[in-house]
Amino acid sequence: MKTNYENGAIVHYDDFCSRSFYDISNNLLTAQFDGMGGISKYAVINKWDFIECYYNQMSVNGKVFDLYSTKKVTMVGKRMIIETETDEAFITITQFTDDVTNAIFEEFCVTAKEDDVKFENVINFGLNMTSYLKNLFNSRFSAGNVARLVYGTIGAKIKGHKHNEDRGDFIVIRNRLIENWCFDFAVSKPAYPLETSDMYTNQFSAELALNKGESKSVKIVLSSGTYNDFSYFDVAELMPKFDEYKAKANEYIEKMPVPTSCNTEFLKAYYKSLYNCSLSMYKEMGDFKGFLAGIVYQSPARTYFRDGYWTILSILPNRPELVRNEIITLATGVDKDGKCPSAVKYNFKNWWGNHYDSPSFLAIMLYDYVMTTGDRSILTEKWRKSNILDAARMVVEKLAECVDDTGLLYKGGEYNRRDWCDNVFRSGYCTYDEALFQRALYALGQLYKGVDDKLSAEYLVRAEKVKNAINDILWSPELGYYVNYKDEKFVEDNLSIDTVVCVLFGIADEQKALSMLKNMEQKLESKNNHEQKAGDFGCLSVYPFYKDNKTVVIKSSLPYYYHNGGDWPYWSAAYAYAKLMYGMDYEYPLTRWFTYNIEKKNFTPVEFYAPCHPDGSLLQAWSSVGAFVLSYPDGKFFD
């Protein structure tokens, strides 16, 4: 087993039977290819997980394909290519999707070597009924849906939901399931439906006969969704344009930008992997236009204030129009009284309301967008009876109701976990939230210049007061860094990676910034921290671990897990950028999380991880921050 990097792609060599999972996404679907020509996951925005299992059974000249054959797997963009061979033939499997179509395309290209060859591929699959039922009762329960469920179950035997069609060059296998759920294939001929259940055809065969030296392909188009809505695409219409869709998938890869700072094959592949991760999480459903957090956040579809902010940093240089849409979508989801939830759902309803970091992120995102693009028209974009700038002001002022006489936010309540660190009760003054609040005040001060200069000056004065209070109250001269959080009864003085925002936003002066970064280098970079026992795996999110077990819950209950020491690639990259700003070596936090996960065959950016615990979700949008670092190598973005 080994992994190389070529032309911006991750290239993995292994036994064919060793699965190499690769996640892809477009405007409608998310899917995962398994590195064996199968599809291990497939879901559509606001739907459910369609596939339980999916298998290819290849044979050449009647001999079953040896799963211990070697393979080369090339992964980039929304495409995976698998190259392998037998004694008689070369086999290349290409799986891909385009930007906007709810369909997965597969091509099995076979080239005969020295003799004539007969190739057969039998595909069978199972559907994820558990996911369907869970989604029905958790998110989509209604009398109409229940009626369709009952009709679909009983009517299958009466009416018959399987329908196969001969379209000349290809066959169509249509499976109409419960509640109008469809799971359809188009397969190039010769192909034959095989085993069928009461509900659907769940096995089919495709064949090729090749002369010596000849190459031919089996082409397959799969589309699943529900009839009569945005998710339905007719595979019979897609198949004749197979090569056009393949060209679009290739064009997407070729057009991905590569900054000049990416001067090695590794950095090109690293950047493209991360940039694709953030860009492919952008979705549009009617007026909802924004970035999902990752593949497990699509039902119900929602965009988070904090995930959205870190995600747009890699997108801003090349696709600012998408960032503009994200800002408008987030602003539309703000409560009438100015409270910001954790996320905004596709219908603009709240997802876990009233968070302490969300309001600040809206103002900061707006500021970064305007300062980067020069597009001030967004400030007057209509928002309710006012405009987007007033929306940013409103949410920050609502948050400011938590401010005490120090100028800092005071997070009241013993069980307060409404920010990114939502598995830890951080009450009182929390450095992370205070730094975001300070930056939001500063952002408003800059945005109101020329609009209302008096108000602008007031915000800048308030921002300075908060900055001074952070340094007076939360900086520890003895430790040489900002404490995590504190109230009248308790101080959590571990070093938390989220306090790096104090460096990014210029709250820490040079002396404090260097002291803090050197401490992070020794305590959070696992290769330097010989007290922790997990070895060289990346950057710990906190160290020492939380000292009061009553303050951590769920996944963060255990050391190294989630917020209690796990590596979060977006924080590792943000920390790398802070080191870059001060001329320090930043390669380890920028890339170690990536190489460590490649070694364990996570080929798409992961949400969080640690050696002794399960990984977070894959294709996590805010884990793209490393692409932002490479896009702004001068270290001056936050200036």
Secondary structure, DSSP 8 states (H G I E B T S, - for coil): -EEEEETTEEEEEEETTS---EEEE-SSEEEEE-SSS-EEEEEETTS-B-EEEEEEEEEETTEE--TTSEEEEEEETTEEEEEEE-SSEEEEEEEE--SS-S-EEEEEEEEE-SS-EEEEEEEEEEE-HHHHHHHHHHH---HHHHHHHHHHHHHHHHH--EEEEE-SSEEEEEEB-GGGEEEEEEEESSEEE--B-SS-B-EEEEEEEE-TT-EEEEEEEEEEEETTSTT---HHHHGGGHHHHHHHHHHHHHHS---TT--SHHHHHHHHHHHHHHHTTEEEETTEEEE-SSTTSBTTBEEEHHHHHHHHHHHTTT-HHHHHHHHHHHHHTS-TTS---SEEETTS-EES---SSHHHHHHHHHHHHHHHH--GGGGGSEETTEEHHHHHHHHHHHHGGGB-TTSSB-B-STT---SS-TTB---BEEHHHHHHHHHHHHHHHHHTTTT-HHHHHHHHHHHHHHHHHIIIIIEETTTTEE-SEE-SS-EE-SEEGGGGHHHHTT-S-HHHHHHHHHHHHHHTBTTT--SSSS-SSSB-SEES--S-GGGB-GGGGSTTSTTTT-B-HHHHHHHHHHHHHTT---HHHHHHHHHHHHHTT--S-BS-BBTTB----BS-GGGGHHHHHHH-TTS-TT-
